[in-house]
C-alpha cells in the first residue's frame, strides 16, 4: 500500500480530461473520422484555451487507446496527429479489463452471454463459411483428446465460442464475446479446478459443443440458438451449485 503522502490532491476536473472530452465529442459528432488529422498542438492549445502540456497528455491517452496515431518527427501536412480506425483488439482489450474489474453479478454475466451468443449462433447458421465450419470441427476434434489439461480444454472451448461469433459476421458481437470470455478466463479455470469428476463434466461440454456445431452446420439458426443458450445456462447452474 502506498503512503498517503505520495498522493496529491486532484482538481475537480483535470484539464487534459476536458481536452479528451472535446476530441471525443468531435469524433462522436462525425466531424473527426479515421484518416483525419488533428490541428498542430500549438494551434489546438490556442483553440481550446489550454496549455500544450494538457494537449500532450490527452494525446498520449488517445494513443494508448488506439484512437490516435502520433506522427514521425518532422513538419508539414503529414506530421499532424492522425485519427486511426480503432482495431478490434483495442476494443476487446478495453471491454475485457472493464468486465474483469467491474465484478458483475453472475446472473448479469449469464444473461449477457446468452443474449450475445444466441444471436451469434443464429447468424452463424446462415453465414458460416466452409473455412469457419472446418475451424469449429478442428477445435471439437482437439477437445476430444483425453490428455488435455483443464487449461488447454478451456482455451479450446473459448476458441470454439469465438469462432461461432466470428462466423456470425457481426464484428461488434464477436469483439464483445472475445472480451467477455477472456475476462472470465481465470474464473473459469478456478471453477474447472474444483470439479471433482472432470471427465464427466468435459464429456458433457463436448456433447453440448457438438450439438451447437451440428445445428450451425445444418443451417438451423433457431436450433443453434436454443442449444447454445441451454449450454450456457446449464453450465452456470452447475457452477453456482459447485461454488455454493
Backbone torsions as a table, in degrees:
resi	resn	phi	psi	omega
1	UNK	NA	135.4	-179.9
2	UNK	-76.4	154.1	178.7
3	UNK	-73.5	144.8	-178.2
4	UNK	-59.0	-30.4	-178.2
5	UNK	-67.7	-16.9	-179.3
6	UNK	-81.0	-12.7	-179.0
7	UNK	-94.9	135.9	179.8
8	UNK	-107.6	141.0	177.0
9	UNK	-59.5	141.7	178.5
10	UNK	-102.6	147.8	173.3
11	UNK	-70.2	163.5	-176.2
12	UNK	-59.0	-37.5	177.2
13	UNK	-143.1	116.0	-179.3
14	UNK	-71.8	141.7	-172.1
15	UNK	-58.9	-40.9	-176.9
16	UNK	-63.9	-27.4	177.5
17	UNK	-68.2	-34.1	175.6
18	UNK	-66.2	-37.1	176.3
19	UNK	-63.3	-44.2	176.8
20	UNK	-57.8	-43.8	179.7
21	UNK	-59.1	-41.9	-178.2
22	UNK	-65.4	-45.3	-178.8
23	UNK	-67.1	-42.9	179.3
24	UNK	-63.0	-36.3	178.4
25	UNK	-64.4	-38.8	177.3
26	UNK	-63.9	-37.9	178.7
27	UNK	-68.4	-46.2	-178.7
28	UNK	-63.6	-33.1	-179.5
29	UNK	-80.5	-5.5	179.2
30	UNK	82.1	9.5	179.4
31	UNK	-84.5	-16.5	172.4
32	UNK	-123.8	126.7	-178.5
33	UNK	-128.7	164.2	176.6
34	UNK	-53.0	131.1	-178.3
35	UNK	99.8	-18.3	177.0
36	UNK	-75.4	154.0	178.2
37	UNK	-112.2	140.0	174.6
38	UNK	-74.8	156.3	173.5
39	UNK	-60.6	157.5	176.0
40	UNK	-55.7	154.6	-175.5
41	UNK	-53.4	-46.3	-177.4
42	UNK	-62.1	-43.5	-179.4
43	UNK	-66.4	-42.0	-179.8
44	UNK	-65.0	-39.4	177.7
45	UNK	-61.0	-41.6	178.2
46	UNK	-66.3	-40.3	-179.7
47	UNK	-63.1	-37.5	-175.6
48	UNK	-96.3	-8.4	179.0
49	UNK	69.1	38.1	-179.6
50	UNK	-129.9	173.1	179.3
51	UNK	-77.9	159.1	176.6
52	UNK	-67.1	-27.4	177.5
53	UNK	-63.0	-40.4	178.2
54	UNK	-65.7	-38.2	177.6
55	UNK	-62.5	-47.3	-177.5
56	UNK	-61.7	-40.9	-179.7
57	UNK	-64.1	-43.4	178.6
58	UNK	-62.6	-40.4	-179.8
59	UNK	-66.9	-34.9	178.0
60	UNK	-64.8	-39.7	178.9
61	UNK	-64.0	-45.2	-179.7
62	UNK	-64.6	-35.7	177.2
63	UNK	-65.9	-42.5	179.6
64	UNK	-63.3	-31.1	179.6
65	UNK	-79.8	-10.0	-178.2
66	UNK	86.4	6.5	-178.5
67	UNK	-80.9	-28.2	-171.3
68	UNK	-126.5	141.8	172.9
69	UNK	-114.5	118.3	-176.6
70	UNK	-74.9	150.4	-176.2
71	UNK	-79.8	162.5	168.2
72	UNK	-71.4	159.7	178.4
73	UNK	-61.4	131.9	178.9
74	UNK	150.8	-175.6	-179.7
75	UNK	-131.1	175.4	179.0
76	UNK	107.7	179.3	-174.6
77	UNK	-64.5	-21.0	-178.3
78	UNK	-95.9	8.7	-174.4
79	UNK	-99.8	-4.5	-177.5
80	UNK	-75.2	161.8	177.8
81	UNK	-70.0	129.3	-171.8
82	UNK	-102.3	130.8	173.4
83	UNK	-73.9	123.1	-176.0
84	UNK	-102.2	147.9	170.4
85	UNK	-70.7	116.6	-173.1
86	UNK	-65.7	122.3	-179.7
87	UNK	-68.5	156.5	-179.6
88	UNK	-58.3	-34.4	-178.9
89	UNK	-63.1	-33.8	179.0
90	UNK	-65.7	-45.1	178.4
91	UNK	-63.6	-45.2	-179.6
92	UNK	-60.9	-39.5	-179.2
93	UNK	-64.2	-44.5	-179.9
94	UNK	-63.9	-45.3	179.2
95	UNK	-64.0	-40.9	-178.7
96	UNK	-60.0	-46.5	-179.7
97	UNK	-66.6	-40.4	-179.9
98	UNK	-61.5	-46.6	-180.0
99	UNK	-63.8	-41.5	-177.8
100	UNK	-64.9	-37.0	-176.0
101	UNK	-85.5	-22.4	-172.2
102	UNK	-79.8	-17.5	177.1
103	UNK	53.4	53.9	-179.0
104	UNK	-65.2	148.0	174.5
105	UNK	-59.6	148.7	-177.3
106	UNK	-57.7	-39.5	-179.8
107	UNK	-59.9	-38.0	178.9
108	UNK	-65.6	-41.1	179.2
109	UNK	-63.3	-44.6	-179.3
110	UNK	-60.9	-48.4	-177.7
111	UNK	-64.4	-37.9	178.1
112	UNK	-64.6	-45.0	179.0
113	UNK	-63.6	-43.9	-179.7
114	UNK	-60.4	-45.8	-178.5
115	UNK	-61.1	-48.6	-177.7
116	UNK	-69.0	-44.0	-171.6
117	UNK	-80.5	-24.2	169.4
118	UNK	-62.4	-46.5	179.4
119	UNK	-62.5	-42.3	-179.9
120	UNK	-61.6	-48.0	-177.0
121	UNK	-63.7	-41.5	-179.8
122	UNK	-63.4	-45.5	-179.5
123	UNK	-69.8	-37.9	-179.1
124	UNK	-61.3	-34.0	-179.5
125	UNK	-61.9	-25.1	-179.8
126	UNK	-104.9	-10.7	-173.7
127	UNK	-124.5	-11.8	-175.0
128	UNK	-59.9	133.3	177.6
129	UNK	-84.1	162.8	175.4
130	UNK	-56.0	-36.5	179.1
131	UNK	-65.6	-40.8	179.6
132	UNK	-69.1	-38.4	176.2
133	UNK	-64.7	-38.8	178.1
134	UNK	-65.8	-36.5	177.7
135	UNK	-64.8	-43.1	177.4
136	UNK	-60.5	-44.9	-179.7
137	UNK	-61.6	-41.1	179.0
138	UNK	-62.1	-43.3	-179.9
139	UNK	-64.1	-41.0	178.8
140	UNK	-64.7	-40.6	178.2
141	UNK	-62.4	-40.1	-180.0
142	UNK	-69.2	-30.3	178.5
143	UNK	-70.6	-15.9	179.0
144	UNK	-77.5	-9.2	-177.9
145	UNK	-67.4	115.8	-177.5
146	UNK	-69.1	-13.9	-178.9
147	UNK	-87.4	-1.6	-179.0
148	UNK	-62.8	139.9	169.8
149	UNK	-75.4	166.1	179.2
150	UNK	-65.8	-33.9	177.7
151	UNK	-66.4	-43.7	178.9
152	UNK	-64.1	-39.7	178.1
153	UNK	-62.0	-45.2	-179.6
154	UNK	-61.3	-41.0	-179.3
155	UNK	-65.8	-39.0	176.8
156	UNK	-68.0	-37.7	175.9
157	UNK	-58.5	-48.2	179.0
158	UNK	-60.9	-45.4	-179.1
159	UNK	-60.7	-35.9	178.7
160	UNK	-64.0	-49.4	-179.2
161	UNK	-63.2	-38.5	178.9
162	UNK	-66.5	-39.7	179.2
163	UNK	-63.9	-39.5	175.4
164	UNK	-61.6	-44.0	179.8
165	UNK	-62.8	-41.7	179.3
166	UNK	-67.2	-34.5	178.9
167	UNK	-67.0	-20.2	178.9
168	UNK	-67.2	-23.2	178.8
169	UNK	83.2	9.5	178.1
170	UNK	-110.0	106.3	-174.0
171	UNK	-63.7	-37.1	-177.8
172	UNK	-66.8	-45.1	178.1
173	UNK	-62.7	-40.8	179.2
174	UNK	-62.0	-45.6	-179.8
175	UNK	-63.2	-40.5	179.8
176	UNK	-67.7	-37.5	177.4
177	UNK	-63.6	-45.4	178.1
178	UNK	-59.1	-44.9	-177.8
179	UNK	-62.8	-46.3	-177.9
180	UNK	-65.7	-45.1	-179.8
181	UNK	-61.7	-43.6	-179.7
182	UNK	-67.5	-35.4	178.5
183	UNK	-65.6	-30.6	-176.5
184	UNK	-92.8	-1.2	-170.5
185	UNK	-54.2	-50.2	-175.8
186	UNK	-68.9	-35.0	176.9
187	UNK	-65.3	-41.3	179.1
188	UNK	-64.0	-40.7	179.4
189	UNK	-64.1	-41.2	178.0
190	UNK	-63.1	-37.2	178.1
191	UNK	-67.0	-44.7	178.4
192	UNK	-56.9	-38.9	-178.1
193	UNK	-65.2	-22.2	-178.3
194	UNK	-89.8	-6.8	-178.6
195	UNK	-78.6	119.5	-176.4
196	UNK	-70.6	-50.3	179.9
197	UNK	-97.8	79.2	-174.7
198	UNK	-65.3	-39.4	-176.0
199	UNK	-63.2	-39.4	178.1
200	UNK	-64.6	-42.9	179.5
201	UNK	-64.4	-42.9	-179.7
202	UNK	-64.3	-37.8	178.1
203	UNK	-62.4	-41.8	178.9
204	UNK	-65.2	-42.2	179.1
205	UNK	-64.2	-41.6	177.4
206	UNK	-59.9	-44.6	-178.6
207	UNK	-62.0	-41.1	178.0
208	UNK	-61.0	-46.4	-178.1
209	UNK	-65.2	-38.2	178.0
210	UNK	-60.9	-41.2	179.7
211	UNK	-65.7	-41.1	178.0
212	UNK	-63.0	-45.6	-180.0
213	UNK	-60.9	-44.3	-178.0
214	UNK	-59.8	-42.3	-179.9
215	UNK	-66.9	-40.5	178.1
216	UNK	-64.9	-46.1	-178.7
217	UNK	-63.7	-32.3	178.9
218	UNK	-81.0	-6.1	-179.9
219	UNK	77.1	18.1	-179.2
220	UNK	-95.8	90.7	-174.7
221	UNK	-63.7	-41.9	-178.0
222	UNK	-67.0	-40.8	178.7
223	UNK	-66.8	-40.5	178.0
224	UNK	-61.5	-42.9	179.9
225	UNK	-64.8	-42.5	179.7
226	UNK	-63.5	-42.7	-177.7
227	UNK	-68.8	-38.4	-179.4
228	UNK	-70.4	-35.1	177.0
229	UNK	-65.7	-45.5	179.0
230	UNK	-61.2	-40.5	178.9
231	UNK	-60.0	-47.2	-178.0
232	UNK	-66.6	-47.0	-176.8
233	UNK	-66.5	-41.6	179.2
234	UNK	-62.5	-41.9	-179.1
235	UNK	-62.4	-48.6	-177.1
236	UNK	-71.6	-27.0	174.7
237	UNK	-64.9	-41.8	177.7
238	UNK	-68.5	-37.7	177.9
239	UNK	-62.2	-44.3	-179.2
240	UNK	-61.3	-41.5	179.1
241	UNK	-66.6	-38.9	-179.6
242	UNK	-65.2	-45.5	-178.3
243	UNK	-69.8	-31.2	178.3
244	UNK	-67.7	NA	NA
